[in-house]
Amino acid sequence: MSHPLARRLILGIAFSALGSGLTMPFLYVYLAQGRGIPTQTVGLIFAWMGVVSFLAAPMGGTLIDRFGPRSVMLVGLVVEVVTTYLIGHVATVGQALVVVTAICLGTVGLYPATTAMLTRLVPQAERERAYAVQFMLMNAGFGIGGLVSSLIVDTSSVESFQRLYLIDALSYVGYIVVVLTLPRSAGSLASVTDSASEVPAGGWREVLADRAMVRFMVVCVVVVTFGYAQMEAGFAAYVTETAGVPASRLGWAFAANTAVIVLGQLVALRFIPGRSRTRILALAAAIWSVSWVVVALSGTVSGAGAILCAVVGLGMFGVGETLWAPVVPALVNDLAPEHLRGRYNAAQSMVWTIAAVLGPATAGLLLGNHLAGVWVIATVGGTGVAALLFVRLRRHLTPRADGRVRTVTDE
């Protein structure tokens, strides 16, 4: 990446990811085992987070387009500092609901604001690489944090979880400092247009009228529901409760996932340019389907064999992620008009919130009612169906949006 501000932003993201990696594998375990909240209820808490985020997402996109991504990021990061610390001190279901609601409302624009800013800081021809490097460094932070947390966490000690959440909160302070060093105009619409008179009017109605974007979002909901949305709730519940993998070994699986991403992301990036993005996403979904089969095998063996299946399965999932991470934001931002970039990225983030309702709720209900086999069928089948849907989506995209036309200069 040629832009120094983009490099600075990505390093800030990586720094905060180091703290998040300490807690990412353990929210389910913390609430269910550390705080004694029933599995079904934990699944519903995850689902509630998705509902709140979904309802608030349009507001986040509108704020980004109106005030710029930098302001929205700063507000979201301050909320992250406070609420991440507080989540370590919840003791009841009611307290957990209050804190996770605050997290969702305060940080609803954080991810789309970050993506919108990064998109505007780099030329179009460099965007896929920028998204890939961001994802790689972010996962490096996740992996290191996961390894450290696996040495610290003790499911019988609430204090060990509280220490993790405190460190996570402090990591966001570092990210705030990085964002404050960016110019006020960084990533704003004014930075990419010559004058305000060039900006056309537009809103959410224009986003929803983009049939290619809507179709893409629908397919993404399917694959994220049975893919990414299962990584924390479904995966953690299955391997610890059905397969008997110790909670302290979850960090190993997430570390394997991260290692694959860090080592393979730039290799995958050489494969992507000039190829159909929908076919690449279909391949990612197919890989995820196979990875869930491997995870499911952990329930048929015991001891080291179960741990190995969990680690290898989540590692395979990382292969698909190296294809997914550069392609999805590039496709969305090639579809997005400049004046609606915040809303388009917020719309894509709504995919995750919808999946965050469906995925954890499904996992909680199925695994909480001892229907592990049905959960396996749902994850393997759901990601497999998504692969076919991505192949069919190709006909609805222009060659440029589908990545079949390589961009060599910024427009």
C-alpha positions as CSV (number, residue, x, y, z in Angstrom):
1,M,0.0,0.0,0.0
2,S,1.3,3.4,-1.0
3,H,-0.7,5.6,1.3
4,P,0.9,6.1,4.8
5,L,-2.4,6.9,6.4
6,A,-3.8,3.6,5.3
7,R,-0.8,1.8,6.8
8,R,-1.3,3.7,10.0
9,L,-4.9,2.8,10.2
10,I,-4.3,-0.9,9.5
11,L,-1.6,-1.0,12.3
12,G,-4.2,0.5,14.7
13,I,-6.6,-2.2,13.7
14,A,-4.0,-4.9,14.3
15,F,-3.1,-3.5,17.7
16,S,-6.7,-3.6,18.9
17,A,-7.1,-7.2,17.5
18,L,-4.3,-8.3,19.8
19,G,-6.6,-7.5,22.8
20,S,-9.7,-8.9,21.1
21,G,-7.9,-12.1,20.5
22,L,-7.7,-12.6,24.2
23,T,-11.5,-12.7,24.6
24,M,-12.9,-13.7,21.1
25,P,-12.9,-17.5,21.7
26,F,-14.3,-17.2,25.2
27,L,-17.5,-15.1,25.3
28,Y,-19.7,-18.2,25.1
29,V,-17.5,-20.1,27.6
30,Y,-17.4,-17.1,29.9
31,L,-21.2,-16.6,30.0
32,A,-22.1,-20.3,30.1
33,Q,-19.4,-21.7,32.4
34,G,-17.9,-18.7,34.1
35,R,-21.3,-17.0,34.9
36,G,-23.5,-20.2,34.9
37,I,-26.0,-18.9,32.2
38,P,-27.8,-21.8,30.5
39,T,-26.6,-22.7,26.9
40,Q,-30.0,-21.9,25.4
41,T,-30.0,-18.5,27.1
42,V,-26.5,-17.7,25.9
43,G,-27.5,-18.4,22.3
44,L,-30.4,-16.0,22.7
45,I,-28.1,-13.3,24.1
46,F,-26.0,-13.7,21.0
47,A,-29.2,-13.5,18.9
48,W,-30.3,-10.3,20.8
49,M,-27.0,-8.7,19.9
50,G,-27.7,-9.4,16.3
51,V,-31.2,-8.0,16.5
52,V,-30.0,-4.7,18.1
53,S,-27.1,-4.4,15.6
54,F,-29.4,-5.0,12.7
55,L,-31.9,-2.4,13.8
56,A,-29.2,0.2,14.4
57,A,-27.1,-0.5,11.3
58,P,-29.0,1.9,9.0
59,M,-28.3,4.7,11.5
60,G,-24.6,3.9,11.4
61,G,-24.4,4.0,7.6
62,T,-26.2,7.3,7.5
63,L,-23.9,8.9,10.2
64,I,-20.8,7.8,8.2
65,D,-22.1,9.4,5.0
66,R,-23.1,12.6,6.9
67,F,-20.2,13.1,9.4
68,G,-17.4,11.0,7.9
69,P,-15.9,7.7,9.1
70,R,-13.4,9.2,11.5
71,S,-16.0,10.7,13.9
72,V,-18.0,7.5,13.9
73,M,-14.9,5.4,14.6
74,L,-13.9,7.5,17.6
75,V,-17.3,7.2,19.2
76,G,-17.4,3.5,18.6
77,L,-14.0,2.9,20.0
78,V,-14.8,4.9,23.2
79,V,-17.8,2.7,23.7
80,E,-15.7,-0.4,23.1
81,V,-13.3,0.6,25.9
82,V,-16.1,1.1,28.4
83,T,-18.3,-1.9,27.5
84,T,-15.5,-4.4,27.1
85,Y,-14.4,-3.7,30.6
86,L,-18.0,-4.0,31.9
87,I,-18.7,-7.3,30.2
88,G,-16.1,-8.8,32.6
89,H,-18.3,-7.8,35.6
90,V,-21.7,-8.9,34.6
91,A,-23.2,-11.4,37.0
92,T,-26.8,-11.9,35.7
93,V,-28.7,-12.3,32.5
94,G,-30.1,-8.9,32.8
95,Q,-26.7,-7.2,33.3
96,A,-25.4,-9.1,30.3
97,L,-28.2,-7.9,28.2
98,V,-27.7,-4.3,29.2
99,V,-24.0,-4.4,28.4
100,V,-24.2,-6.2,25.1
101,T,-27.0,-3.8,24.0
102,A,-24.7,-0.9,24.7
103,I,-21.9,-2.6,22.8
104,C,-24.2,-3.0,19.7
105,L,-25.6,0.5,19.8
106,G,-22.3,2.2,20.4
107,T,-20.2,0.3,17.9
108,V,-22.8,-0.2,15.1
109,G,-20.9,2.0,12.6
110,L,-17.4,1.0,13.6
111,Y,-16.7,-1.7,11.0
112,P,-18.4,0.0,8.0
113,A,-16.7,3.3,9.0
114,T,-13.3,1.6,9.0
115,T,-13.9,0.0,5.6
116,A,-15.2,3.2,4.1
117,M,-12.1,5.1,5.4
118,L,-9.7,2.5,4.1
119,T,-11.4,2.4,0.7
120,R,-11.0,6.2,0.3
121,L,-7.4,6.2,1.5
122,V,-6.1,3.8,-1.2
123,P,-6.5,3.7,-5.0
124,Q,-9.0,1.3,-6.4
125,A,-6.3,-0.9,-7.9
126,E,-4.8,-1.5,-4.4
127,R,-8.1,-2.1,-2.5
128,E,-8.1,-5.9,-2.5
129,R,-4.5,-5.9,-1.2
130,A,-5.4,-3.4,1.4
131,Y,-8.3,-5.5,2.7
132,A,-6.2,-8.6,2.6
133,V,-3.3,-7.0,4.6
134,Q,-5.8,-5.6,7.1
135,F,-7.4,-9.0,7.6
136,M,-4.0,-10.7,7.8
137,L,-2.6,-8.3,10.5
138,M,-5.9,-8.4,12.4
139,N,-5.9,-12.1,12.5
140,A,-2.2,-12.1,13.6
141,G,-3.4,-10.1,16.6
142,F,-6.3,-12.5,17.2
143,G,-3.9,-15.5,17.1
144,I,-1.3,-14.1,19.4
145,G,-4.1,-13.0,21.8
146,G,-5.7,-16.4,21.6
147,L,-2.5,-18.2,22.5
148,V,-1.9,-16.0,25.5
149,S,-5.4,-16.3,26.7
150,S,-5.3,-20.1,26.5
151,L,-2.5,-19.9,29.1
152,I,-4.3,-17.5,31.3
153,V,-8.0,-18.5,31.3
154,D,-9.4,-20.7,34.0
155,T,-13.1,-21.5,33.6
156,S,-13.4,-21.9,37.4
157,S,-12.1,-18.4,38.0
158,V,-14.2,-15.4,37.0
159,E,-11.2,-13.2,37.8
160,S,-9.2,-14.7,35.0
161,F,-11.9,-13.7,32.5
162,Q,-12.0,-10.2,34.0
163,R,-8.3,-9.8,33.5
164,L,-8.7,-10.7,29.8
165,Y,-11.5,-8.2,29.3
166,L,-9.5,-5.5,31.0
167,I,-6.6,-6.0,28.7
168,D,-8.9,-6.1,25.7
169,A,-10.4,-2.7,26.8
170,L,-7.0,-1.2,27.1
171,S,-6.1,-2.3,23.5
172,Y,-8.9,-0.1,22.2
173,V,-7.3,2.9,23.9
174,G,-4.3,2.4,21.7
175,Y,-6.5,2.2,18.6
176,I,-8.1,5.5,19.7
177,V,-4.7,7.2,19.8
178,V,-4.0,6.0,16.3
179,V,-7.3,7.4,14.9
180,L,-6.7,10.7,16.7
181,T,-3.4,11.1,14.8
182,L,-5.3,10.9,11.5
183,P,-6.3,14.2,9.8
184,R,-9.9,15.2,10.5
185,S,-10.6,14.9,6.7
186,A,-9.2,11.4,6.4
187,G,-11.6,9.2,4.6
188,S,-14.3,11.9,4.3
189,L,-16.3,12.5,1.2
190,A,-14.7,15.9,0.8
191,S,-11.3,14.1,0.4
192,V,-12.5,12.4,-2.8
193,T,-14.7,15.1,-4.4
194,D,-13.8,18.5,-5.6
195,S,-16.8,20.3,-4.2
196,A,-20.0,19.7,-2.3
197,S,-22.0,20.5,-5.4
198,E,-20.7,17.3,-7.0
199,V,-22.4,15.1,-4.4
200,P,-25.8,13.8,-5.6
201,A,-28.7,13.3,-3.2
202,G,-29.2,9.7,-2.1
203,G,-30.3,7.5,0.8
204,W,-31.3,4.0,1.8
205,R,-33.9,3.7,-0.9
206,E,-31.2,3.9,-3.5
207,V,-29.2,1.2,-1.8
208,L,-32.2,-1.2,-1.7
209,A,-33.0,-0.4,-5.3
210,D,-29.6,-1.9,-6.3
211,R,-30.8,-5.4,-7.1
212,A,-27.2,-6.8,-7.5
213,M,-26.3,-5.6,-4.0
214,V,-29.5,-7.0,-2.5
215,R,-28.9,-10.4,-4.2
216,F,-25.4,-10.4,-2.9
217,M,-26.5,-9.6,0.6
218,V,-29.0,-12.5,0.6
219,V,-26.4,-15.1,-0.4
220,C,-24.0,-13.7,2.1
221,V,-26.6,-14.1,4.9
222,V,-26.8,-17.8,4.1
223,V,-23.1,-18.4,4.1
224,V,-22.3,-16.3,7.1
225,T,-25.2,-17.8,9.1
226,F,-23.8,-21.3,8.7
227,G,-20.1,-20.3,8.5
228,Y,-18.7,-17.3,10.4
229,A,-21.7,-17.0,12.8
230,Q,-21.0,-20.5,14.0
231,M,-17.3,-20.0,14.9
232,E,-17.9,-18.6,18.5
233,A,-21.2,-20.0,19.6
234,G,-21.7,-23.2,17.6
235,F,-18.1,-24.3,17.2
236,A,-17.3,-23.6,20.9
237,A,-20.4,-25.4,22.1
238,Y,-20.0,-28.4,19.9
239,V,-16.4,-29.1,20.6
240,T,-16.5,-28.5,24.3
241,E,-19.9,-30.1,25.1
242,T,-20.4,-32.8,22.4
243,A,-16.8,-33.7,21.6
244,G,-15.4,-33.1,25.2
245,V,-12.6,-30.8,24.1
246,P,-11.3,-28.8,27.1
247,A,-12.2,-25.1,27.0
248,S,-8.5,-24.2,27.4
249,R,-7.8,-25.9,24.1
250,L,-10.1,-23.6,22.1
251,G,-7.3,-21.1,21.8
252,W,-5.3,-23.8,19.9
253,A,-8.0,-24.1,17.3
254,F,-8.4,-20.3,16.8
255,A,-4.6,-20.0,16.7
256,A,-4.5,-22.6,13.9
257,N,-7.2,-20.7,12.1
258,T,-5.2,-17.5,12.4
259,A,-1.9,-19.1,11.4
260,V,-3.4,-20.3,8.1
261,I,-4.7,-16.8,7.5
262,V,-1.4,-15.1,8.3
263,L,0.7,-17.5,6.3
264,G,-1.7,-17.9,3.4
265,Q,-3.4,-14.5,2.9
266,L,-0.8,-13.0,0.5
267,V,-0.5,-16.3,-1.3
268,A,-4.3,-16.3,-1.9
269,L,-4.1,-12.7,-3.0
270,R,-2.0,-13.7,-6.0
271,F,-4.8,-16.1,-7.1
272,I,-7.6,-13.5,-6.8
273,P,-7.0,-10.6,-9.3
274,G,-8.7,-11.0,-12.6
275,R,-10.8,-14.0,-11.6
276,S,-14.5,-14.1,-11.0
277,R,-15.2,-13.0,-7.5
278,T,-18.4,-15.0,-7.3
279,R,-16.6,-18.2,-8.2
280,I,-13.9,-17.4,-5.6
281,L,-16.6,-16.9,-2.9
282,A,-18.2,-20.2,-4.0
283,L,-14.9,-21.9,-3.5
284,A,-14.6,-20.3,0.0
285,A,-18.1,-21.5,0.9
286,A,-17.3,-25.0,-0.3
287,I,-14.1,-25.1,1.8
288,W,-16.1,-24.1,4.8
289,S,-18.5,-26.9,4.2
290,V,-15.7,-29.4,4.2
291,S,-14.2,-27.8,7.3
292,W,-17.4,-28.3,9.3
293,V,-17.2,-32.0,8.3
294,V,-13.8,-32.2,9.9
295,V,-15.0,-30.4,13.0
296,A,-17.9,-32.8,13.3
297,L,-15.5,-35.7,13.4
298,S,-14.3,-34.5,16.8
299,G,-17.6,-35.8,18.2
300,T,-16.8,-39.3,17.0
301,V,-13.4,-39.6,18.7
302,S,-12.0,-38.7,22.0
303,G,-8.9,-37.1,23.7
304,A,-6.2,-35.9,21.4
305,G,-8.1,-37.1,18.3
306,A,-11.0,-34.7,19.2
307,I,-8.7,-31.8,19.8
308,L,-6.9,-32.5,16.5
309,C,-10.2,-32.5,14.5
310,A,-11.2,-29.2,16.1
311,V,-7.8,-27.6,15.3
312,V,-7.6,-28.9,11.8
313,G,-11.2,-28.1,11.0
314,L,-10.9,-24.5,12.1
315,G,-7.6,-24.3,10.3
316,M,-9.3,-25.3,7.1
317,F,-11.9,-22.7,7.7
318,G,-9.1,-20.2,7.6
319,V,-8.3,-21.2,4.0
320,G,-11.7,-20.1,2.9
321,E,-11.3,-16.9,4.9
322,T,-8.2,-15.9,2.9
323,L,-10.4,-15.9,-0.2
324,W,-13.4,-14.2,1.4
325,A,-11.7,-11.3,3.1
326,P,-10.3,-9.4,0.1
327,V,-13.2,-10.1,-2.2
328,V,-16.3,-9.2,-0.3
329,P,-15.4,-5.6,0.6
330,A,-13.9,-5.0,-2.9
331,L,-17.2,-6.2,-4.5
332,V,-19.3,-4.1,-2.2
333,N,-17.3,-1.0,-2.8
334,D,-17.2,-1.5,-6.5
335,L,-21.0,-1.5,-6.4
336,A,-21.2,1.5,-4.1
337,P,-21.6,5.1,-5.4
338,E,-19.1,7.4,-3.6
339,H,-21.8,9.4,-1.8
340,L,-23.4,6.2,-0.4
341,R,-20.2,4.3,0.6
342,G,-21.1,4.4,4.3
343,R,-24.6,3.0,3.7
344,Y,-23.3,0.3,1.3
345,N,-20.7,-0.9,3.9
346,A,-23.3,-0.6,6.6
347,A,-25.6,-2.8,4.5
348,Q,-22.9,-5.4,4.2
349,S,-22.4,-5.3,8.0
350,M,-26.2,-6.0,8.3
351,V,-25.4,-9.4,6.8
352,W,-23.4,-10.2,9.8
353,T,-26.0,-8.9,12.2
354,I,-28.8,-11.0,10.5
355,A,-26.5,-14.0,10.7
356,A,-25.7,-13.2,14.3
357,V,-29.4,-13.6,15.0
358,L,-29.9,-16.8,13.0
359,G,-26.5,-18.5,13.6
360,P,-26.1,-18.5,17.4
361,A,-29.8,-18.9,18.0
362,T,-29.8,-22.0,15.8
363,A,-26.7,-23.4,17.5
364,G,-28.0,-22.7,21.0
365,L,-31.3,-24.4,20.3
366,L,-29.9,-27.4,18.5
367,L,-26.9,-28.0,20.7
368,G,-28.7,-27.0,23.9
369,N,-31.3,-29.7,23.1
370,H,-28.7,-32.3,22.3
371,L,-29.3,-32.2,18.6
372,A,-25.6,-32.1,17.6
373,G,-26.2,-34.2,14.5
374,V,-28.8,-31.7,13.2
375,W,-26.4,-28.8,13.8
376,V,-23.7,-30.6,11.7
377,I,-26.1,-31.1,8.9
378,A,-27.2,-27.5,9.0
379,T,-23.6,-26.1,8.9
380,V,-22.3,-28.5,6.3
381,G,-25.4,-28.2,4.1
382,G,-25.9,-24.4,4.6
383,T,-22.4,-23.5,3.4
384,G,-22.7,-26.0,0.6
385,V,-25.9,-24.4,-0.7
386,A,-24.3,-21.0,-0.4
387,A,-21.5,-22.2,-2.8
388,L,-24.1,-23.0,-5.4
389,L,-25.9,-19.6,-4.9
390,F,-22.6,-17.7,-5.4
391,V,-22.1,-19.5,-8.8
392,R,-25.6,-18.4,-9.9
393,L,-25.0,-14.8,-8.7
394,R,-22.3,-14.2,-11.4
395,R,-24.9,-13.5,-14.1
396,H,-26.3,-10.6,-12.1
397,L,-23.0,-8.7,-11.8
398,T,-21.1,-6.6,-14.3
399,P,-17.6,-7.9,-15.3
400,R,-16.1,-5.1,-13.3
401,A,-18.0,-5.8,-10.1
402,D,-17.3,-9.5,-10.5
403,G,-13.6,-8.8,-10.7
404,R,-13.2,-10.1,-14.2
405,V,-11.9,-6.7,-15.4
406,R,-8.6,-5.8,-13.6
407,T,-8.1,-2.2,-12.6
408,V,-4.6,-0.9,-13.1
409,T,-5.2,2.8,-12.3
410,D,-7.3,4.6,-9.8
411,E,-10.3,6.3,-11.4
